[in-house]
Amino acid sequence: MSAANAENTTPLILPMGEEALTRAVSALEAGEPVAVPTETVYGLAARADSDGAVAAIYAAKGRPSFNPLIVHVPDTDAARGLAEIDSRAAILAHRFWPGPLTMVLPRRAGAPLADAVTAGLPTVAIRCPAHTAMQALLQRCPFPLAAPSANRSGAISPSTAAHVATSLQGRIGLVIDGGATQQGIESTIVALDPAGWRILRPGPVALEDLVAVLGSEPAATAQDGTIEAPGQLASHYAPGKPVRLNARTAHADEYHIGFGAIAGDINLSAGGDLYEAAARLYACLHHGAESVQPRIAVAPVPQSGIGAAINDRLSRAAA
C-alpha cells in the first residue's frame, strides 16, 4: 500500500464486545496501538513495557517525546509494582480509583516501563480508569498500558469513536467504540512531592475534593516550564482556528459556543450544568472546527469546581 493510500485508510471501528477486545489484545501484544474509550476521553493505548510500542504512540500522534504518558493499571496493587505509593497516594487511590485521577509518583526501581513513557523523568504518571472497556483490556493484558488521548498531538481531544477515526486516519488500525465518553475532559493530575502536593492539570476531580481528602492546601506548581505530565503544553486541545474566550456575543465570522443563557450556535449546557459542559466541551469544539466560520467564540464559563478544568482546556485551545 502506498503512503498516500495508507494516509486515507480509515481504522476499523468495532463496538465494545468480545470481538473488539480479542482483536485489541492481539494488536497490543504485537506492539500496535489501539484506541479505546475511558470515562474521560478516548485513549490511544499501547503496552507500556515496550520501547517500540510506545514509539508507535508518539508516531501516530505526532507527539513530542519530551511529553510523558499516563500509564493505566487495573488496580492499586498493579500500581505498586510501578511506583512508590506513600500514605497520601494510598488515600487518594482508595477514594478516587477507579476514576479520573492521575497521580505523578516516584518511579519504582526496576519497574517494567519503557523509558519513553516517563520522558526521562524519575516519576511516572499512573491512573486506574473506571471505564469497562479499558478495564477489560487491562484485565486481559499482562502488562500496563500507556494511553494518551487518541488524537493528533495538540488537537481537540476525542470524546467519540468518530473523532478518533477522523483524527488518526491512516495512523492506527482499530478503535473500540464505547459511545460518547461520560466525563468529556481528561483526568485531574496530581503530583505528590515530599514537601507537598500540586495540581498539574485540573480535571473532573476538583481542587476542593482533593483538599478535603488530603487535609491540606496544594503547594504552588513550578513555573519554570518543566513538563512533568501530559496536558501542560501552553498550546493544546486546538481546533485549528482562532478561539476567543469570554464572548457573550459573537462576531459575524465566529461560530459561537454558548453556555447557560447565552445560547450560541451550540450550547455547552443550556441549564448551566458544569458537568454537562465538561462532557460536551470537546464535541462542541469539534463542531466549531467543522463549521464554515473561520473563528470560534466561547461564552464565559464559571471557574468554580470542574469549571476550572473547562477553562484550563479552553485557555490552551486559544493559546
N, C-alpha and C positions, 0 to 999 in steps of 0.2 A: 504493500500500500504506500502511495506517495505521501510526502509530508503534508501536501495540501489536502489530500483526502482524509488523512488522519485528523487534521485540524477540524474537519467538518463532521467527524463521526460523533453521533450522539451516544452517550453512555446508556447501557441497559438499565432501565428503571423497573424494579420488582417490588411489589407490595410486601410489607413486613410479613414474614412467614417462614416456614421451614426451607423452602427452595432458596429464598433470598439469603437466609443465614448460612446454608450449606455452601452456596457459591461464594459468599463473603469470606467464610473461614478458609476455603481453598485459596482464594486470592491473597488473603493476609498471610497465610503460611508461605506463599510463594514470594512474599515481599512486595505485593502490589497494594496500593491504597484503595480504599473503598469508602464511599460516602454513606453516612449513617446518621439518623436523627438522634438528637439528645433532647432533653427538656428545654434547653436554651436555644441553640441553633443547630443546623446540620453540621456534623464534623467530618473531616477527611482523615479517616483512621488508617494507621499502618502500625506494624509491630515496632515497639519502641526499643527492642533489643538488637535491631539490625541497622547498621550504617546505611546499607543500600535502600532499605525500606523507608528510612527517614529521609534520605536524599530524594526519594521519589515524591514525598510530600512537598519538599521545597521546590522541586522541579515543576510539579503540577500547579502549584500556587504561584510560582514566581516569587517566592518569599525570601527575604534577605536572611542569610544564615546566622546573623547576629541576633535574630529574634527567636527566643526559646519557645518550646512547645509544651503544651499541657499533657501530662501522662494520665491516662484514665485507668482506674483499677476497680475491681468488683466490690472491694470491702476494705476496712481498715487494716486487717491482717495483711493483705497484699501490699498496702501502702507501707507498712513497717519493713518490708523487705527492700524498699527503695529509698526510704527517707528516715531521718531521725524524728520520731514522734514524741514530743515532750508533753507535759501535762496540759498545756494550753491547746495544742493540736488535738489531743485526745478528747478534750471537752468539746471543741468545735466539731470534730468528726461525729461525736455522739449526738450532737444537737442538729447538725445540718447535712450529714451524709446518710443515705444517698441524697444528692441535691446539688443546687447551683453554686457551690462554694469551692474555690480552688485555693489551696494553701501552698505557699512557697516555703520549702523547708530544706535544711541541710541534707545533701545527698548522702546516702549511706555508703560507706566504703565497700567497694566490690559490687555495688548494685548493678544488675544486668541491664544497663541502659546504653544506647549509642551516645557517644559524646555530643553529636549534633543536636540531640534532644534538649540538652541544657545550654547549648551555645557556649560551652566552655566555662560556665559558671559553677561554683561549688554547691549550688542549690538546685532543687528540682521542683517544678510546679505540678501538684498532684490533685486530682479530683475523682470522686466516686459518683458517677452520674446516676440519675434516677430512671431514665427512660428505659422501657422494656427492651427496645432493640439493641441499644448499646450494652445493657446488662447481659442480654442473651449472648452477644458476641464475646464479651469478657469472660463469661462462664464457660464458653466453648474453647477459648484460646489459652494455651499455657504460657502466655506472655502478655505484658501490659500493652496498651495501645496509646500511641501518641496521636492526638486528634485536634488540630486547629480547625477553624471554620472552613467549610467546604466551598471556597470561592477563591478567585484570583486575589492575590495579596493586595490589600488596600481598598478593595471594592466593597460594595454592600454585602453584609453577611446574609446567608441564605436561611430562610425560615420555611421553605418548601422544597420538595424534590425537584420541581421545575426550575427553581432558582439555581440549584446546583448544576443541573444539566446544561443550562444556558451559560453559566459562568465557566464551567470546566469542560465544555465540549471539546472532544478530541484529546483530553488530557487524562481522563480516568475511564474505567470500563464499567463500573457498577455503582448504582445508587439504590439504597434501600429506602422505600417510600413509607414513611410512618405518618403521613399527613402533615399539617402545619404544626410547627413547634408551639409549646404552651407558654413558655416564658418569653421567647422572642428576642431576648438580648443575652449576651454572653455572661458567664458566671462572674460573680464577685471574686476578686483575687486579693488574698491577704498574705502579707509576709510576716512571719514570726521570727523576730530578731531577739538576741539575748537581752537587749535593752528595752524592748517593747514590741508593739505590733503596728503594722501600717497597711492601709488600703492602697494597693497598686492599681486596681481597676474596680470602680463601682459596678454593682450588678444587682441581681434580684435579692440577694441577702443584704439588707440595708445596714447603714452605719449604726443606727440605734439598736438593731438586733444584735450586732457584734458586741457593742458596748455592754448590753445587758448580760450577755453570756460571759464575756471575759472580765467584766467588772472594772474596766479601765478605759480611758480615752486613748485613741491611737496617737502614735508619735508622728511627727511630720515626715512626709515622703521625701526622699532625697531629690534634689533639684539639679543634679549635675549632668543630667542627660543620659545616665546609665539605663539601659534597657534590662530590667530584671524579670519581666514577664510579658506575655502577649498583650496586645491592645494598648501599649504605651507609646506607639509612634504618634507624632503630632498630627499627621495626616493619615486618616484611616476611615474605613466604612464609607468611602467616597462614591457618589452616584455618577461621577463623570461630568457633572455640571456645577456651576457656581451655586452655593447654598447660602441663603440669607436667613438669619435666625431672628426670633422675637418679632416676627412680622404679623401684625394684627390685620393688615390688608396686603394684597398682592398687587404688583405692577402687571401691566398687560402681558409682559413676556415671561411671567413667572407662573409655575404650577404651585398652587397653594396647598400645603398640608396643614389642616386645621386641628384645633383641639378645643373640646368643650363647646362654648357658644360661638366660637369662631369656626364657621362651617368649612371653609376652604373648598378645594376641588375634591378632596378626600379628607377624612377626619380620623385622627388617631383614636379618639374616643369622644363621641358626642356627649356622653354623660360625664365627661371629666374624670374617668377612672384611670389612674396612672398605671395600674397593672394591665388593663386592656391596651393602653397606649404603648406600653413596652412590648406587648405581644404583637402589636400591629406595626411597630416602628419600621422594621426593615421592609415589610411588604409595601408600606406607603412610600418609602424611599425608592423601591423598585418601580412603583407606578410613576413616580416623578421622573425617574431616569428614562422611562419608556415614553413619556409624554412628548408632545410636539413643542412645548415651550422650552426655550434654551436655558432657563434658570428655574431654581426651586426656592420657594419661601416657606418657612415653617413658623407656625404660631407659637407664642410663648408657652412653655411647659413649666409648671411649678417645680421648684428644686427639692421639695420635701420627699422623704422616702425613696422609692425607686425612681422618682423624678430626677435625682442626681445622676443616676446611671443613664437615663434617657438623654439628659443634657450633655453628659460626657461624650456619648456617641455622636450627638448632633454637632458638638463643637469640633470634633475630629473630622466629621464629614464635611464641615465648612472650611476646614483649615486649608 
